[in-house]
Amino acid sequence: MPSLLMTRIRIMHHFIGSLGSFSPESEDRFSIPVSGNRRFSLQFSGNMEMSENEDGILLVTTGATLKADQDQPDTPTAATNSDRLLAYLTGTDANILKGIQGLSGHFCLVYFSKKSEQLILATDKIGTHPVYYAEYEDGLIFSSKLKQLVTEAPQLKKIDPQGIYQYIYFHCIPAPDTIYQQVKKLQSSEALQFKNSTITRNTYYVPEFKVSTEQAPEQQKKLFTALQHSVERSLAGCEIEETGAFLSGGLDSSTVSGFFAKSAAPQKAKTFTIGFEAEGYDESAFAKITADLFDTDHSVYYVTPEDIKSALTRISAYYDEPFGNSSALPALYCAEFAKQKGITTLLAGDGGDELFAGNERYAKQKVFELYYKIPSPIRRIFLEAPLSLLPENVNIPILSKAASYVKQARIKLPGRLQTYNFLHQFDPSTVFTESLLNQVDRKRPLTLLEQRYNEPGNGDSQNRMLYLDWKFTLADNDLVKVTNMCNLAGVDVRYPMLDDELLELSTQIASETLLPGNDLRRFYKEATRGFLSDKTLDKSKKGFGLPFGVWLKETPELRDMAYANVRALKDTGFFKEPFLEHAIKMHSSDHPGYFGELIWILMMLNMWLASH
């Protein structure tokens, strides 16, 4: 994605032009004078749009458009998109948060009023574009790239122990925190106001889960139409011969690829798949089903253990913060493979599971939520009290299952979602050094989860889990993974499944309609039946998962490199050496999958620290 950097500093010797207007310093840097000798300096690259009007108001944005009902009637027909946005936001200056609600698309924006010296930073509803910021000297510094920000202000480059703790907990560092103590990042659908040297942050959009009175068949027709529209909008401005689609063979990538193929006709749409020569991981056969159905120009790249070794340093160095999602590697190779074939833009299928209830945890948690249908006195007397008397390792299957069910059910959502988290399976005092733990709030990960889970005012538990995944799974993880790996490959990426029309539609469908019983994606499957192959509709969910744990056991050179990086973490002062050795031992014994993931996140942390 394009990058953006803005700082507030006292003196800029290379400032060019009149002090009374927004003026260029260089091809990609601009400055705006404010009070005294201070200026706002803006550095940007890529396809950003900028506008100024006589009030000295500046807008910098990527990907934002006005909702259809918000266009200003007096805006000239020849006005650019940024001119229209600026005219609209100028009219809402008194209530800028309400104004931002009138925007759609995937964007970050900067809105500055010279008259009031008010600066607004905002991200879109899903957080597809990051914005990092910090209070610095007598003002604010911010950027869409954390590396740019700390290069401009190296004093801010101090590792935060809390960031290390949260990385191990989440395998990434969720907003608003970052890896650096004094730097924060905007959450999705958040706007920051900077005025009179004071920062105010507000969430400008929280979905209202309001069930439509329409019947399921009618809503499914709407969904099908919205899916087609979302792909068409994503293709706006793209050259078909330079555009491709990720195709894993699952529901969402198949849907995107199918509508892409329809829009591209008579040209052939290009689709790209990653394969693995590892049992249980290769999905290329399912991708071929979709490619054949829609007659796409289909290409497959097979990732090998050697690919992991050659890409690890590049991947860890490219991310602004430590990032532990191992499927970043196949995403990178798929994007680079597409780039070699002449592709400049890829369509990704991320988001469908989080909008239309496709993750296994939603069905699993429904079973636990049934526990609360039982009146609490009955639960206490007939379930909790008797089961609490059982020995811990009871050998009677039906009793042990009942005890396990009650134990998990008694943990309220969203905490229950983290039952198998590494830091709930291992006592943090055995993982981290005392020095690190003395500087962290161990409750902060759960606090962040609870804050986001409780934001929707009228949602049921399934609605709230979906919203939680918009914030964590998408904004903090999957979109970070795909966007960064596409950028590293030199390819732009667009997310049709996260189109605003689909987002709003998903909030109008009853939870039991979206997920009847434990039948994942039933509603969505019925909406696309007849368009997608039945084999695609009936397959289980996989994606571009990486068989890292398995390959680690089978490839000595890769294993040696991974273990060496894990052991090197003892020199950081963050981890206890016995824990690192235990992780290695458990991976090399009987748990390659579970502990392979732990080895990956530890290895990537050490490599990130070494490169930054």
VENGIKA-V693068 format. One record per run of one state. SS is the DSSP state (helix for helix, strand for strand, loop for the rest). FROM is the first residue (numbers start at 0). TO is the last residue. If there is no record, write none. Layout:
# VENGIKA-V693068
SS_FROM_TO / SS_FROM_TO
This chain:
# VENGIKA-V693068
loop_0_2 / strand_3_8 / loop_9_21 / strand_22_25 / loop_26_27 / strand_28_32 / loop_33_37 / strand_38_43 / loop_44_47 / strand_48_51 / loop_52_55 / strand_56_60 / loop_61_62 / strand_63_65 / loop_66_66 / helix_67_69 / loop_70_79 / helix_80_90 / loop_91_91 / helix_92_100 / loop_101_101 / strand_102_104 / loop_105_106 / strand_107_112 / loop_113_116 / strand_117_122 / loop_123_130 / strand_131_135 / loop_136_137 / strand_138_142 / loop_143_144 / helix_145_151 / loop_152_152 / helix_153_155 / loop_156_157 / strand_158_158 / loop_159_159 / helix_160_169 / loop_170_178 / strand_179_179 / loop_180_182 / strand_183_184 / loop_185_188 / strand_189_194 / loop_195_196 / strand_197_202 / loop_203_214 / helix_215_233 / loop_234_238 / helix_239_241 / strand_242_245 / loop_246_249 / helix_250_263 / loop_264_268 / strand_269_275 / loop_276_282 / helix_283_292 / loop_293_295 / strand_296_302 / loop_303_303 / helix_304_317 / loop_318_326 / helix_327_339 / loop_340_343 / strand_344_347 / loop_348_350 / helix_351_354 / loop_355_358 / helix_359_372 / loop_373_374 / helix_375_387 / loop_388_395 / helix_396_408 / loop_409_413 / helix_414_417 / loop_418_420 / helix_421_424 / loop_425_426 / helix_427_430 / strand_431_431 / loop_432_432 / helix_433_436 / loop_437_442 / helix_443_452 / loop_453_459 / helix_460_488 / loop_489_490 / strand_491_494 / helix_495_497 / loop_498_498 / helix_499_505 / loop_506_509 / helix_510_513 / loop_514_520 / helix_521_527 / strand_528_528 / loop_529_530 / strand_531_531 / loop_532_532 / helix_533_537 / loop_538_546 / helix_547_553 / loop_554_554 / helix_555_571 / loop_572_573 / strand_574_574 / loop_575_575 / helix_576_587 / loop_588_590 / helix_591_610 / loop_611_611
